[in-house]
């Protein structure tokens, strides 16, 4: 006989959600948010590291063609056709 401890997870994360701004300790207003209330405006900034341009509506990247391509490729990896091609 041995001791067994069970944990329950939502299958997405372990630990606590935190702000996407480096070293920010302010709690999120909602677990689905990526930024705390102080840094909430960063939701409208391109998600590419080092880029501070505003996003195009409906996307997470700016108008820069390479950034648009990066986002498109990221979403293609989740599609069945991409997996079958590999």
Phi and psi restraints in degrees (range 20) as a CNS / XPLOR table:
assign (resid 1 and name C) (resid 2 and name N)
       (resid 2 and name CA) (resid 2 and name C) 1.0 -143.1 20.0 2
assign (resid 2 and name N) (resid 2 and name CA)
       (resid 2 and name C) (resid 3 and name N) 1.0 161.5 20.0 2
assign (resid 2 and name C) (resid 3 and name N)
       (resid 3 and name CA) (resid 3 and name C) 1.0 -82.6 20.0 2
assign (resid 3 and name N) (resid 3 and name CA)
       (resid 3 and name C) (resid 4 and name N) 1.0 138.9 20.0 2
assign (resid 3 and name C) (resid 4 and name N)
       (resid 4 and name CA) (resid 4 and name C) 1.0 -130.7 20.0 2
assign (resid 4 and name N) (resid 4 and name CA)
       (resid 4 and name C) (resid 5 and name N) 1.0 131.0 20.0 2
assign (resid 4 and name C) (resid 5 and name N)
       (resid 5 and name CA) (resid 5 and name C) 1.0 -114.0 20.0 2
assign (resid 5 and name N) (resid 5 and name CA)
       (resid 5 and name C) (resid 6 and name N) 1.0 133.7 20.0 2
assign (resid 5 and name C) (resid 6 and name N)
       (resid 6 and name CA) (resid 6 and name C) 1.0 -104.9 20.0 2
assign (resid 6 and name N) (resid 6 and name CA)
       (resid 6 and name C) (resid 7 and name N) 1.0 139.8 20.0 2
assign (resid 6 and name C) (resid 7 and name N)
       (resid 7 and name CA) (resid 7 and name C) 1.0 -120.1 20.0 2
assign (resid 7 and name N) (resid 7 and name CA)
       (resid 7 and name C) (resid 8 and name N) 1.0 153.2 20.0 2
assign (resid 7 and name C) (resid 8 and name N)
       (resid 8 and name CA) (resid 8 and name C) 1.0 -117.1 20.0 2
assign (resid 8 and name N) (resid 8 and name CA)
       (resid 8 and name C) (resid 9 and name N) 1.0 132.2 20.0 2
assign (resid 8 and name C) (resid 9 and name N)
       (resid 9 and name CA) (resid 9 and name C) 1.0 -133.9 20.0 2
assign (resid 9 and name N) (resid 9 and name CA)
       (resid 9 and name C) (resid 10 and name N) 1.0 155.1 20.0 2
assign (resid 9 and name C) (resid 10 and name N)
       (resid 10 and name CA) (resid 10 and name C) 1.0 -81.5 20.0 2
assign (resid 10 and name N) (resid 10 and name CA)
       (resid 10 and name C) (resid 11 and name N) 1.0 0.2 20.0 2
assign (resid 10 and name C) (resid 11 and name N)
       (resid 11 and name CA) (resid 11 and name C) 1.0 82.5 20.0 2
assign (resid 11 and name N) (resid 11 and name CA)
       (resid 11 and name C) (resid 12 and name N) 1.0 -0.8 20.0 2
assign (resid 11 and name C) (resid 12 and name N)
       (resid 12 and name CA) (resid 12 and name C) 1.0 -109.6 20.0 2
assign (resid 12 and name N) (resid 12 and name CA)
       (resid 12 and name C) (resid 13 and name N) 1.0 -49.5 20.0 2
assign (resid 12 and name C) (resid 13 and name N)
       (resid 13 and name CA) (resid 13 and name C) 1.0 -137.9 20.0 2
assign (resid 13 and name N) (resid 13 and name CA)
       (resid 13 and name C) (resid 14 and name N) 1.0 156.0 20.0 2
assign (resid 13 and name C) (resid 14 and name N)
       (resid 14 and name CA) (resid 14 and name C) 1.0 -123.0 20.0 2
assign (resid 14 and name N) (resid 14 and name CA)
       (resid 14 and name C) (resid 15 and name N) 1.0 140.5 20.0 2
assign (resid 14 and name C) (resid 15 and name N)
       (resid 15 and name CA) (resid 15 and name C) 1.0 100.7 20.0 2
assign (resid 15 and name N) (resid 15 and name CA)
       (resid 15 and name C) (resid 16 and name N) 1.0 -166.6 20.0 2
assign (resid 15 and name C) (resid 16 and name N)
       (resid 16 and name CA) (resid 16 and name C) 1.0 -107.1 20.0 2
assign (resid 16 and name N) (resid 16 and name CA)
       (resid 16 and name C) (resid 17 and name N) 1.0 145.2 20.0 2
assign (resid 16 and name C) (resid 17 and name N)
       (resid 17 and name CA) (resid 17 and name C) 1.0 -69.9 20.0 2
assign (resid 17 and name N) (resid 17 and name CA)
       (resid 17 and name C) (resid 18 and name N) 1.0 143.3 20.0 2
assign (resid 17 and name C) (resid 18 and name N)
       (resid 18 and name CA) (resid 18 and name C) 1.0 -140.4 20.0 2
assign (resid 18 and name N) (resid 18 and name CA)
       (resid 18 and name C) (resid 19 and name N) 1.0 164.5 20.0 2
assign (resid 18 and name C) (resid 19 and name N)
       (resid 19 and name CA) (resid 19 and name C) 1.0 -62.9 20.0 2
assign (resid 19 and name N) (resid 19 and name CA)
       (resid 19 and name C) (resid 20 and name N) 1.0 144.2 20.0 2
assign (resid 19 and name C) (resid 20 and name N)
       (resid 20 and name CA) (resid 20 and name C) 1.0 -75.6 20.0 2
assign (resid 20 and name N) (resid 20 and name CA)
       (resid 20 and name C) (resid 21 and name N) 1.0 -10.7 20.0 2
assign (resid 20 and name C) (resid 21 and name N)
       (resid 21 and name CA) (resid 21 and name C) 1.0 -79.3 20.0 2
assign (resid 21 and name N) (resid 21 and name CA)
       (resid 21 and name C) (resid 22 and name N) 1.0 130.9 20.0 2
assign (resid 21 and name C) (resid 22 and name N)
       (resid 22 and name CA) (resid 22 and name C) 1.0 -55.3 20.0 2
assign (resid 22 and name N) (resid 22 and name CA)
       (resid 22 and name C) (resid 23 and name N) 1.0 130.5 20.0 2
assign (resid 22 and name C) (resid 23 and name N)
       (resid 23 and name CA) (resid 23 and name C) 1.0 64.1 20.0 2
assign (resid 23 and name N) (resid 23 and name CA)
       (resid 23 and name C) (resid 24 and name N) 1.0 19.4 20.0 2
assign (resid 23 and name C) (resid 24 and name N)
       (resid 24 and name CA) (resid 24 and name C) 1.0 -86.2 20.0 2
assign (resid 24 and name N) (resid 24 and name CA)
       (resid 24 and name C) (resid 25 and name N) 1.0 127.1 20.0 2
assign (resid 24 and name C) (resid 25 and name N)
       (resid 25 and name CA) (resid 25 and name C) 1.0 -104.7 20.0 2
assign (resid 25 and name N) (resid 25 and name CA)
       (resid 25 and name C) (resid 26 and name N) 1.0 4.6 20.0 2
assign (resid 25 and name C) (resid 26 and name N)
       (resid 26 and name CA) (resid 26 and name C) 1.0 -71.2 20.0 2
assign (resid 26 and name N) (resid 26 and name CA)
       (resid 26 and name C) (resid 27 and name N) 1.0 130.3 20.0 2
assign (resid 26 and name C) (resid 27 and name N)
       (resid 27 and name CA) (resid 27 and name C) 1.0 -67.8 20.0 2
assign (resid 27 and name N) (resid 27 and name CA)
       (resid 27 and name C) (resid 28 and name N) 1.0 154.1 20.0 2
assign (resid 27 and name C) (resid 28 and name N)
       (resid 28 and name CA) (resid 28 and name C) 1.0 -74.9 20.0 2
assign (resid 28 and name N) (resid 28 and name CA)
       (resid 28 and name C) (resid 29 and name N) 1.0 149.4 20.0 2
assign (resid 28 and name C) (resid 29 and name N)
       (resid 29 and name CA) (resid 29 and name C) 1.0 -73.8 20.0 2
assign (resid 29 and name N) (resid 29 and name CA)
       (resid 29 and name C) (resid 30 and name N) 1.0 -28.6 20.0 2
assign (resid 29 and name C) (resid 30 and name N)
       (resid 30 and name CA) (resid 30 and name C) 1.0 -145.9 20.0 2
assign (resid 30 and name N) (resid 30 and name CA)
       (resid 30 and name C) (resid 31 and name N) 1.0 142.1 20.0 2
assign (resid 30 and name C) (resid 31 and name N)
       (resid 31 and name CA) (resid 31 and name C) 1.0 -65.4 20.0 2
assign (resid 31 and name N) (resid 31 and name CA)
       (resid 31 and name C) (resid 32 and name N) 1.0 -17.7 20.0 2
assign (resid 31 and name C) (resid 32 and name N)
       (resid 32 and name CA) (resid 32 and name C) 1.0 -84.2 20.0 2
assign (resid 32 and name N) (resid 32 and name CA)
       (resid 32 and name C) (resid 33 and name N) 1.0 -13.0 20.0 2
assign (resid 32 and name C) (resid 33 and name N)
       (resid 33 and name CA) (resid 33 and name C) 1.0 -72.5 20.0 2
assign (resid 33 and name N) (resid 33 and name CA)
       (resid 33 and name C) (resid 34 and name N) 1.0 153.8 20.0 2
assign (resid 33 and name C) (resid 34 and name N)
       (resid 34 and name CA) (resid 34 and name C) 1.0 -101.4 20.0 2
assign (resid 34 and name N) (resid 34 and name CA)
       (resid 34 and name C) (resid 35 and name N) 1.0 -17.9 20.0 2
assign (resid 34 and name C) (resid 35 and name N)
       (resid 35 and name CA) (resid 35 and name C) 1.0 -131.8 20.0 2
assign (resid 35 and name N) (resid 35 and name CA)
       (resid 35 and name C) (resid 36 and name N) 1.0 150.8 20.0 2
assign (resid 35 and name C) (resid 36 and name N)
       (resid 36 and name CA) (resid 36 and name C) 1.0 -72.2 20.0 2
assign (resid 36 and name N) (resid 36 and name CA)
       (resid 36 and name C) (resid 37 and name N) 1.0 171.1 20.0 2
assign (resid 36 and name C) (resid 37 and name N)
       (resid 37 and name CA) (resid 37 and name C) 1.0 -58.3 20.0 2
assign (resid 37 and name N) (resid 37 and name CA)
       (resid 37 and name C) (resid 38 and name N) 1.0 -31.6 20.0 2
assign (resid 37 and name C) (resid 38 and name N)
       (resid 38 and name CA) (resid 38 and name C) 1.0 -67.8 20.0 2
assign (resid 38 and name N) (resid 38 and name CA)
       (resid 38 and name C) (resid 39 and name N) 1.0 -40.0 20.0 2
assign (resid 38 and name C) (resid 39 and name N)
       (resid 39 and name CA) (resid 39 and name C) 1.0 -103.4 20.0 2
assign (resid 39 and name N) (resid 39 and name CA)
       (resid 39 and name C) (resid 40 and name N) 1.0 19.2 20.0 2
assign (resid 39 and name C) (resid 40 and name N)
       (resid 40 and name CA) (resid 40 and name C) 1.0 -58.0 20.0 2
assign (resid 40 and name N) (resid 40 and name CA)
       (resid 40 and name C) (resid 41 and name N) 1.0 -31.5 20.0 2
assign (resid 40 and name C) (resid 41 and name N)
       (resid 41 and name CA) (resid 41 and name C) 1.0 -62.4 20.0 2
assign (resid 41 and name N) (resid 41 and name CA)
       (resid 41 and name C) (resid 42 and name N) 1.0 -19.5 20.0 2
assign (resid 41 and name C) (resid 42 and name N)
       (resid 42 and name CA) (resid 42 and name C) 1.0 -69.0 20.0 2
assign (resid 42 and name N) (resid 42 and name CA)
       (resid 42 and name C) (resid 43 and name N) 1.0 -11.6 20.0 2
assign (resid 42 and name C) (resid 43 and name N)
       (resid 43 and name CA) (resid 43 and name C) 1.0 -61.2 20.0 2
assign (resid 43 and name N) (resid 43 and name CA)
       (resid 43 and name C) (resid 44 and name N) 1.0 -24.7 20.0 2
assign (resid 43 and name C) (resid 44 and name N)
       (resid 44 and name CA) (resid 44 and name C) 1.0 -97.6 20.0 2
assign (resid 44 and name N) (resid 44 and name CA)
       (resid 44 and name C) (resid 45 and name N) 1.0 12.7 20.0 2
assign (resid 44 and name C) (resid 45 and name N)
       (resid 45 and name CA) (resid 45 and name C) 1.0 -108.0 20.0 2
assign (resid 45 and name N) (resid 45 and name CA)
       (resid 45 and name C) (resid 46 and name N) 1.0 143.4 20.0 2
assign (resid 45 and name C) (resid 46 and name N)
       (resid 46 and name CA) (resid 46 and name C) 1.0 -49.3 20.0 2
assign (resid 46 and name N) (resid 46 and name CA)
       (resid 46 and name C) (resid 47 and name N) 1.0 137.8 20.0 2
assign (resid 46 and name C) (resid 47 and name N)
       (resid 47 and name CA) (resid 47 and name C) 1.0 -80.2 20.0 2
assign (resid 47 and name N) (resid 47 and name CA)
       (resid 47 and name C) (resid 48 and name N) 1.0 -6.3 20.0 2
assign (resid 47 and name C) (resid 48 and name N)
       (resid 48 and name CA) (resid 48 and name C) 1.0 -72.8 20.0 2
assign (resid 48 and name N) (resid 48 and name CA)
       (resid 48 and name C) (resid 49 and name N) 1.0 128.2 20.0 2
assign (resid 48 and name C) (resid 49 and name N)
       (resid 49 and name CA) (resid 49 and name C) 1.0 -59.5 20.0 2
assign (resid 49 and name N) (resid 49 and name CA)
       (resid 49 and name C) (resid 50 and name N) 1.0 129.1 20.0 2
assign (resid 49 and name C) (resid 50 and name N)
       (resid 50 and name CA) (resid 50 and name C) 1.0 93.0 20.0 2
assign (resid 50 and name N) (resid 50 and name CA)
       (resid 50 and name C) (resid 51 and name N) 1.0 -10.1 20.0 2
assign (resid 50 and name C) (resid 51 and name N)
       (resid 51 and name CA) (resid 51 and name C) 1.0 -98.9 20.0 2
assign (resid 51 and name N) (resid 51 and name CA)
       (resid 51 and name C) (resid 52 and name N) 1.0 130.0 20.0 2
assign (resid 51 and name C) (resid 52 and name N)
       (resid 52 and name CA) (resid 52 and name C) 1.0 -114.2 20.0 2
assign (resid 52 and name N) (resid 52 and name CA)
       (resid 52 and name C) (resid 53 and name N) 1.0 17.2 20.0 2
assign (resid 52 and name C) (resid 53 and name N)
       (resid 53 and name CA) (resid 53 and name C) 1.0 -76.0 20.0 2
assign (resid 53 and name N) (resid 53 and name CA)
       (resid 53 and name C) (resid 54 and name N) 1.0 155.9 20.0 2
assign (resid 53 and name C) (resid 54 and name N)
       (resid 54 and name CA) (resid 54 and name C) 1.0 -74.5 20.0 2
assign (resid 54 and name N) (resid 54 and name CA)
       (resid 54 and name C) (resid 55 and name N) 1.0 149.6 20.0 2
assign (resid 54 and name C) (resid 55 and name N)
       (resid 55 and name CA) (resid 55 and name C) 1.0 -78.6 20.0 2
assign (resid 55 and name N) (resid 55 and name CA)
       (resid 55 and name C) (resid 56 and name N) 1.0 160.7 20.0 2
assign (resid 55 and name C) (resid 56 and name N)
       (resid 56 and name CA) (resid 56 and name C) 1.0 -85.0 20.0 2
assign (resid 56 and name N) (resid 56 and name CA)
       (resid 56 and name C) (resid 57 and name N) 1.0 138.1 20.0 2
assign (resid 56 and name C) (resid 57 and name N)
       (resid 57 and name CA) (resid 57 and name C) 1.0 -53.4 20.0 2
assign (resid 57 and name N) (resid 57 and name CA)
       (resid 57 and name C) (resid 58 and name N) 1.0 134.7 20.0 2
assign (resid 57 and name C) (resid 58 and name N)
       (resid 58 and name CA) (resid 58 and name C) 1.0 85.5 20.0 2
assign (resid 58 and name N) (resid 58 and name CA)
       (resid 58 and name C) (resid 59 and name N) 1.0 -0.9 20.0 2
assign (resid 58 and name C) (resid 59 and name N)
       (resid 59 and name CA) (resid 59 and name C) 1.0 -128.9 20.0 2
assign (resid 59 and name N) (resid 59 and name CA)
       (resid 59 and name C) (resid 60 and name N) 1.0 -179.7 20.0 2
assign (resid 59 and name C) (resid 60 and name N)
       (resid 60 and name CA) (resid 60 and name C) 1.0 -117.8 20.0 2
assign (resid 60 and name N) (resid 60 and name CA)
       (resid 60 and name C) (resid 61 and name N) 1.0 15.4 20.0 2
assign (resid 60 and name C) (resid 61 and name N)
       (resid 61 and name CA) (resid 61 and name C) 1.0 -131.3 20.0 2
assign (resid 61 and name N) (resid 61 and name CA)
       (resid 61 and name C) (resid 62 and name N) 1.0 164.8 20.0 2
assign (resid 61 and name C) (resid 62 and name N)
       (resid 62 and name CA) (resid 62 and name C) 1.0 -83.8 20.0 2
assign (resid 62 and name N) (resid 62 and name CA)
       (resid 62 and name C) (resid 63 and name N) 1.0 -167.7 20.0 2
assign (resid 62 and name C) (resid 63 and name N)
       (resid 63 and name CA) (resid 63 and name C) 1.0 -80.4 20.0 2
assign (resid 63 and name N) (resid 63 and name CA)
       (resid 63 and name C) (resid 64 and name N) 1.0 -6.2 20.0 2
assign (resid 63 and name C) (resid 64 and name N)
       (resid 64 and name CA) (resid 64 and name C) 1.0 -61.9 20.0 2
assign (resid 64 and name N) (resid 64 and name CA)
       (resid 64 and name C) (resid 65 and name N) 1.0 126.3 20.0 2
assign (resid 64 and name C) (resid 65 and name N)
       (resid 65 and name CA) (resid 65 and name C) 1.0 -56.8 20.0 2
assign (resid 65 and name N) (resid 65 and name CA)
       (resid 65 and name C) (resid 66 and name N) 1.0 -39.8 20.0 2
assign (resid 65 and name C) (resid 66 and name N)
       (resid 66 and name CA) (resid 66 and name C) 1.0 -65.9 20.0 2
assign (resid 66 and name N) (resid 66 and name CA)
       (resid 66 and name C) (resid 67 and name N) 1.0 -36.9 20.0 2
assign (resid 66 and name C) (resid 67 and name N)
       (resid 67 and name CA) (resid 67 and name C) 1.0 -69.7 20.0 2
assign (resid 67 and name N) (resid 67 and name CA)
       (resid 67 and name C) (resid 68 and name N) 1.0 -37.7 20.0 2
assign (resid 67 and name C) (resid 68 and name N)
       (resid 68 and name CA) (resid 68 and name C) 1.0 -64.0 20.0 2
assign (resid 68 and name N) (resid 68 and name CA)
       (resid 68 and name C) (resid 69 and name N) 1.0 -41.0 20.0 2
assign (resid 68 and name C) (resid 69 and name N)
       (resid 69 and name CA) (resid 69 and name C) 1.0 -64.5 20.0 2
assign (resid 69 and name N) (resid 69 and name CA)
       (resid 69 and name C) (resid 70 and name N) 1.0 -42.2 20.0 2
assign (resid 69 and name C) (resid 70 and name N)
       (resid 70 and name CA) (resid 70 and name C) 1.0 -59.8 20.0 2
assign (resid 70 and name N) (resid 70 and name CA)
       (resid 70 and name C) (resid 71 and name N) 1.0 -43.0 20.0 2
assign (resid 70 and name C) (resid 71 and name N)
       (resid 71 and name CA) (resid 71 and name C) 1.0 -66.9 20.0 2
assign (resid 71 and name N) (resid 71 and name CA)
       (resid 71 and name C) (resid 72 and name N) 1.0 -42.7 20.0 2
assign (resid 71 and name C) (resid 72 and name N)
       (resid 72 and name CA) (resid 72 and name C) 1.0 -61.3 20.0 2
assign (resid 72 and name N) (resid 72 and name CA)
       (resid 72 and name C) (resid 73 and name N) 1.0 -43.7 20.0 2
assign (resid 72 and name C) (resid 73 and name N)
       (resid 73 and name CA) (resid 73 and name C) 1.0 -65.0 20.0 2
assign (resid 73 and name N) (resid 73 and name CA)
       (resid 73 and name C) (resid 74 and name N) 1.0 -35.7 20.0 2
assign (resid 73 and name C) (resid 74 and name N)
       (resid 74 and name CA) (resid 74 and name C) 1.0 -61.6 20.0 2
assign (resid 74 and name N) (resid 74 and name CA)
       (resid 74 and name C) (resid 75 and name N) 1.0 -43.3 20.0 2
assign (resid 74 and name C) (resid 75 and name N)
       (resid 75 and name CA) (resid 75 and name C) 1.0 -76.5 20.0 2
assign (resid 75 and name N) (resid 75 and name CA)
       (resid 75 and name C) (resid 76 and name N) 1.0 -27.0 20.0 2
assign (resid 75 and name C) (resid 76 and name N)
       (resid 76 and name CA) (resid 76 and name C) 1.0 -66.2 20.0 2
assign (resid 76 and name N) (resid 76 and name CA)
       (resid 76 and name C) (resid 77 and name N) 1.0 -31.8 20.0 2
assign (resid 76 and name C) (resid 77 and name N)
       (resid 77 and name CA) (resid 77 and name C) 1.0 -62.8 20.0 2
assign (resid 77 and name N) (resid 77 and name CA)
       (resid 77 and name C) (resid 78 and name N) 1.0 -23.6 20.0 2
assign (resid 77 and name C) (resid 78 and name N)
       (resid 78 and name CA) (resid 78 and name C) 1.0 -85.6 20.0 2
assign (resid 78 and name N) (resid 78 and name CA)
       (resid 78 and name C) (resid 79 and name N) 1.0 -5.9 20.0 2
assign (resid 78 and name C) (resid 79 and name N)
       (resid 79 and name CA) (resid 79 and name C) 1.0 -87.1 20.0 2
assign (resid 79 and name N) (resid 79 and name CA)
       (resid 79 and name C) (resid 80 and name N) 1.0 148.6 20.0 2
assign (resid 79 and name C) (resid 80 and name N)
       (resid 80 and name CA) (resid 80 and name C) 1.0 -63.1 20.0 2
assign (resid 80 and name N) (resid 80 and name CA)
       (resid 80 and name C) (resid 81 and name N) 1.0 -39.6 20.0 2
assign (resid 80 and name C) (resid 81 and name N)
       (resid 81 and name CA) (resid 81 and name C) 1.0 -61.2 20.0 2
assign (resid 81 and name N) (resid 81 and name CA)
       (resid 81 and name C) (resid 82 and name N) 1.0 -38.3 20.0 2
assign (resid 81 and name C) (resid 82 and name N)
       (resid 82 and name CA) (resid 82 and name C) 1.0 -63.8 20.0 2
assign (resid 82 and name N) (resid 82 and name CA)
       (resid 82 and name C) (resid 83 and name N) 1.0 -42.4 20.0 2
assign (resid 82 and name C) (resid 83 and name N)
       (resid 83 and name CA) (resid 83 and name C) 1.0 -66.0 20.0 2
assign (resid 83 and name N) (resid 83 and name CA)
       (resid 83 and name C) (resid 84 and name N) 1.0 -43.1 20.0 2
assign (resid 83 and name C) (resid 84 and name N)
       (resid 84 and name CA) (resid 84 and name C) 1.0 -65.5 20.0 2
assign (resid 84 and name N) (resid 84 and name CA)
       (resid 84 and name C) (resid 85 and name N) 1.0 -34.5 20.0 2
assign (resid 84 and name C) (resid 85 and name N)
       (resid 85 and name CA) (resid 85 and name C) 1.0 -65.4 20.0 2
assign (resid 85 and name N) (resid 85 and name CA)
       (resid 85 and name C) (resid 86 and name N) 1.0 -37.3 20.0 2
